[in-house]
Amino acid sequence: MDVENLNNMMIDVLGEIGNIGSGNAVTALSSMLSKRVDMSVPQVRILEFNEVAAVLGGEEELVAGIYLDLNDEVEGNIMFILDIESAINLTNMLLNRDYTVEELDPMAISALSEVGNILASSYVNSLSALTGLKITVSVPSLAIDMAGAILSVPAIQFGCIADQVLFIETVFEEGENTVKGNLFLLPDMSSFEKILSSLGVL
């Protein structure tokens, strides 16, 4: 499959996953915070894997990455990646504090991992509901490193991962805090085709 052949219908269908998943994510986030959280309309694109680093600001950009494995009827990986400013803003929202330093303490890292798990699960549950496929996620792993290093984890498994990545960019806002979340769904090749077939695209 070439990106050029991923037609408008496919983008629309995958975009619906982004909309529903983001809606579920913002509901979960609002519930966690007991505060109103606003969300922009998610931007959904299909990318080549080698374009991901550029979307994140380049391979040397410092980011926080939350990484989960997908299992059962869909196998692959899902990554929720934040720039450091967004990661700090998100932990400030979660912990009700006002840190501006570019460093996350253990409590912040724990909170970030937990919310990353909840947000990623919101998207996976939406995908599962729309496709009828059973999908489970692993315990999340969190790393703070350059984008190139974060992306090397799925790259090591690239032999069994599709060339195409579903990219969903969502901006959450709560008070003065703005969080730009980048979600990347990387199914293996057979799972990618299974998803599209279940959605009636193939």
C-alpha positions in Angstrom: 0.0 0.0 0.0 1.3 3.4 -1.0 0.3 6.5 0.9 -1.0 8.0 -2.4 -3.5 5.1 -2.6 -4.9 5.8 0.8 -8.0 7.6 -0.5 -10.3 10.2 1.1 -12.7 7.6 2.3 -9.9 5.9 4.3 -8.8 9.2 5.9 -12.5 10.0 6.8 -12.9 6.6 8.4 -9.6 6.8 10.3 -10.4 10.4 11.2 -13.6 9.2 12.9 -11.4 7.0 15.1 -9.4 10.1 15.9 -12.5 12.1 16.7 -14.1 9.5 18.9 -10.8 8.6 20.6 -10.0 12.2 21.3 -13.5 12.8 22.7 -13.1 9.8 25.0 -9.7 10.9 26.0 -10.8 14.5 26.9 -13.8 13.0 28.9 -11.4 10.8 30.8 -9.0 13.7 31.4 -11.8 15.9 32.6 -13.0 13.2 35.0 -9.4 12.7 36.4 -9.0 16.5 36.9 -12.6 17.2 38.0 -12.2 20.3 35.7 -13.3 21.3 32.2 -10.9 20.4 29.5 -11.3 21.8 26.0 -10.1 20.0 22.9 -9.4 21.2 19.3 -10.5 19.2 16.3 -8.0 16.3 16.0 -5.7 16.4 13.0 -5.5 12.9 11.4 -3.0 11.9 8.8 -1.4 8.8 7.4 2.4 9.2 7.5 5.3 7.1 6.3 7.2 5.9 9.4 10.3 7.9 8.3 8.3 11.1 8.4 7.5 10.8 12.1 10.6 12.4 13.5 10.1 15.5 11.4 6.5 15.9 12.7 8.0 15.9 16.2 10.4 18.7 15.4 13.4 16.6 14.3 15.4 13.6 15.7 17.1 15.7 18.3 14.0 17.2 19.8 13.5 16.3 23.5 10.2 14.6 24.0 8.3 12.4 26.5 7.2 9.2 24.9 4.6 6.7 26.3 4.8 3.4 24.5 2.4 0.4 24.6 2.2 -2.9 22.8 -1.0 -3.9 21.0 -2.1 -7.5 21.3 -4.9 -10.0 20.4 -6.6 -9.4 17.1 -4.4 -6.3 16.3 -0.7 -6.4 17.0 1.8 -3.6 16.9 2.5 -0.5 19.0 0.9 2.7 20.0 2.9 5.8 21.1 1.7 8.9 22.8 4.5 11.6 22.4 4.6 15.0 23.9 7.1 17.8 23.6 8.6 18.7 27.0 6.6 21.8 27.5 3.4 19.9 26.9 4.5 17.1 29.2 5.1 19.7 32.0 1.8 21.4 31.3 0.0 18.0 31.5 1.6 17.1 34.8 0.8 20.6 36.1 -2.8 19.9 35.2 -2.8 16.5 36.9 -1.0 17.5 40.0 -2.5 21.0 40.3 0.9 22.8 40.5 2.9 25.3 38.4 6.3 24.0 37.4 8.1 25.7 34.6 11.5 23.9 34.8 12.3 21.5 31.9 12.6 18.5 34.3 10.0 16.0 35.5 10.3 14.6 39.0 9.3 11.0 39.8 5.8 12.0 40.8 5.3 13.8 37.5 6.7 10.9 35.5 4.3 8.5 37.3 1.3 10.8 36.6 2.3 11.2 33.0 2.6 7.5 32.5 -0.8 6.9 34.0 -2.5 9.6 31.9 -0.7 8.4 28.8 -2.1 4.9 29.4 -5.6 6.3 29.8 -5.4 8.5 26.7 -3.9 5.7 24.5 -6.5 3.3 25.8 -9.2 5.7 24.8 -8.0 5.6 21.2 -7.6 1.8 21.3 -11.1 1.3 22.7 -12.5 3.5 20.0 -10.7 1.5 17.3 -11.9 -1.7 18.9 -15.5 -0.5 19.0 -15.5 0.7 15.4 -13.8 -2.4 13.9 -15.2 -5.1 16.2 -11.7 -6.4 16.7 -10.4 -7.4 20.2 -7.4 -5.2 21.1 -5.6 -5.1 24.4 -2.7 -2.9 25.4 0.4 -3.7 27.6 1.5 -1.8 30.6 2.9 1.6 29.4 6.6 2.3 29.2 7.7 6.0 29.5 10.9 7.5 28.3 12.2 11.1 28.1 14.8 11.3 25.4 15.4 12.7 21.9 12.7 11.9 19.4 15.1 9.8 17.3 15.9 7.6 20.3 12.2 7.2 21.3 11.4 6.2 17.7 14.2 3.6 17.6 12.1 1.3 19.8 9.4 0.6 17.1 12.1 1.0 14.4 13.9 -2.1 15.9 10.7 -4.0 15.2 10.3 -2.4 11.8 10.5 -5.7 10.0 7.0 -6.6 11.2 5.4 -3.1 11.3 3.6 -1.5 8.4 5.3 1.4 6.6 2.2 3.5 7.3 1.5 5.2 10.6 -1.8 6.6 11.7 -1.0 10.0 13.3 -3.5 11.9 15.4 -2.6 15.3 16.8 -4.9 16.7 19.5 -4.5 19.9 21.5 -6.0 19.9 25.0 -6.5 23.0 27.0 -7.3 23.5 30.7 -7.0 27.1 32.1 -3.5 28.4 31.2 -2.2 24.9 30.3 -2.0 23.8 26.7 -1.1 20.2 25.8 -0.3 19.1 22.3 -0.5 15.3 22.1 0.8 13.3 19.2 -0.6 9.8 19.0 1.0 7.3 16.6 -0.7 4.0 15.9 1.8 1.5 14.4 0.1 -1.8 13.6 2.0 -4.6 11.9 1.2 -5.1 8.2 -1.4 -7.8 8.5 -3.2 -5.9 11.4 -3.2 -2.7 9.3 -5.0 -4.5 6.5 -7.3 -6.2 9.0 -8.3 -2.8 10.5 -9.0 -1.3 7.1 -10.9 -4.4 6.0 -13.0 -4.2 9.2 -13.8 -0.6 8.5 -14.9 -1.4 5.0 -12.1 0.4 3.3 -10.3 -2.5 1.7 
